[in-house]
Amino acid sequence: MSAGRIYTLELRDRGARLLDPAGGSLGEGEGVDLLEGALPAGARVQVLLRGSRLQVHGAEVPGLKPREARDVARRLAREAGLGGEPAHVLEPDPQAEGGHALWLAAFPRPELDRWLGALAEAGARPVSVMPWQRALLAGAPLPDPVSTLYLTLEPGEARLLCFRGRRLLFARALPLPGELDLQEPDAAALADLSRLVTEELNLLLPFLRQKHRGAPPGALAVVGLPAAAALAVGQGMMLPVHPLAPALTPFLLAGAERERRHGLDLLPVEVREARRRGVALLVVRACAAAMFLLGAGTRMVLVRQERALAAEALQAEGAAQRRLLLEREGEAAARLRFGLLRLRRAEERQKKAVEQLEQLGVRLFQVPGGVDLRRVEITQVPGTDLRQRFTVEGGASTGRMFSLGALAAYYRHLETQPGLQLEPLKDVAVADGAKAAQARFQLGGTLR
């Protein structure tokens, strides 16, 4: 047997029944000795309350805050005569006025404590205490009529329950013949069962219509009979019949599985608090262990990283020294190379300057007839650009012809030199007479 799944303890009017996780019976009895040796250590057990000692009450309410819901539950419990501190749950219900249904449930506390103590002595852990009506309602969804009748059958007993939406309106128990085989009933047994259910419905339906006004039940759901037998029992009834399951117990266990997380739980508050404290303690211990392991792992990682960083630092220091040596060697080579480049550039500049000077001198001293030069001055302009500046003073003597013609020819001769820019003529004096034509001039410019 495995302790990882949920066992079930059914508390009835006459004793109790213990079920394994698959729904098989582990034994029945009226005393707590039923649990001795039947459960593995640490087994998780849900308690399913059945029988007349369980009191269930429902009401239609609007949406309430948790504290308001507790106050309303206490007041309704007093009015309904429920003993002790009943458990309650508030849930949405579209069929209820106000949109919510409030469930109340109570069970004799001494009897419940007796069985919870027996579970603790057996090493088991209770996970929930649930009314069986909630498990029945959650067992399988039906088409959504406003009201639904449930017929549950098990050996010796049948029950009729009426639900409107999520609220239980009515429940009635019917005795069945002990010799009735529910899994393989014969025709006569089915006829007797159909007659019994029909008589009860003929009495129940007018009562429900009178006491609980509104939509009458719209379907009959049958649990505990094979589908064919359930349809045979429903022949002649005014309600459509929906066979849900051939056996009641597996159906209730499936419904309890769905209902356990958010359903109505009568497990005492002190048991829940102890369970929460145990879980909290387990979480704290797990966190402490995780922090210890995390710290140890972090220390190991840090030590490894420190060693790796030290090795990388040594490698980086060696690489830096090699890189510094290479940089120094490169600087020395660059200085030597740059000196040679500067020398070569100076030589090229000097050569170009000489060529410019030669070209400019040749151009300046090529004068047309009648023009003579008195002074020629050529200087190199400082700066990165290589430029030659010149100034020319001279005169033109052309006999009886106009002297400006010779001067204009010289000017055009200079303009044809590429890169030469002439400045406007300055200090031009012209003396053209009948016997002789003379002119004095001064001009300048630059050669790039």
PyMOL commands that set and color helices and strands:
alter all, ss='L'
color gray80, all
select helices_A, chain A and resi 32-35+66-80+109-121+132-139+187-211+227-233+248-259+269-365+403-415
alter helices_A, ss='H'
color red, helices_A
select strands_A, chain A and resi 6-11+16-19+25-29+44-49+55-61+87-92+100-106+125-131+147-154+157-164+167-175+217-223+241-245+371-381+387-397+420-422+426-432+437-447
alter strands_A, ss='S'
color yellow, strands_A
deselect
rebuild
show_as cartoon
